[in-house]
Amino acid sequence: MKRRNLIFALTMAALVAILAGCSNHDGNEWQRLVCEVETINNGTPLLSAYLDVGSDGEAGTADDTYPIDWVPVMFYARPYSDAIVLPENGISSWFHVTNYDLIWHPGPAAPPEMTDYNVTNGMIEALIPVNDHGSVHVLIADRVMKEEPWYRSLFENPGSSFTAACELRFHGHETGNSEVVTIEGGFMVTFYGATAGD
């Protein structure tokens, strides 16, 4: 009887371990071709300003510009493991990034209204070859966002700023496979009134 109970307990433990393990094998890291975010904005936070006052450092002069902000995102694609061989020009040898979500997480002093500028299913295109890099540029803050009263007030009140986390979720699939997976990344953005360019 004890032996039967031991065998039953071991069988159940093995079954639970198998089921628990299987439940985690649906994400990007378990695909035959794994694509990862290597860097966002070259690994640095972004300073987003309402106005660039140019090289003279003064607002209201001819060299002022009204910038928009975008960041480069670098991806790297690799096989899941050394046991998987993906030829360079094979049917499943590229990862195709097709869409992205941008989600703002305002900091303590940041206006909650900035979440109105979250993006869902934004269109983007990149093909990343196996064992190689690929990149895209993502628009972070356009002039519509920068003309909001809560953003423009940073320029009207010199020295004021706020910070928010920008979460990026990229969606795509390996070529030759329609299963869409998500690749996550993020970085910090500080919002400021005016900066001086070169």
Secondary structure by P-SEA (a helix, b strand, c coil): caaaaaaaaaaaaaaaaaaaaaaaccccccccbbbbbccccccccccccccccccccccccccccbbbbbbbbbbbbbcccccccccccccccbbbbccbbbbbbcccccccccccccccccbbbbbbcccbbbbbbbbcccccccccaaaaaaaaccccbbbbbbbbbbbbbcccccbbbbbbccbbbbbbcccccc
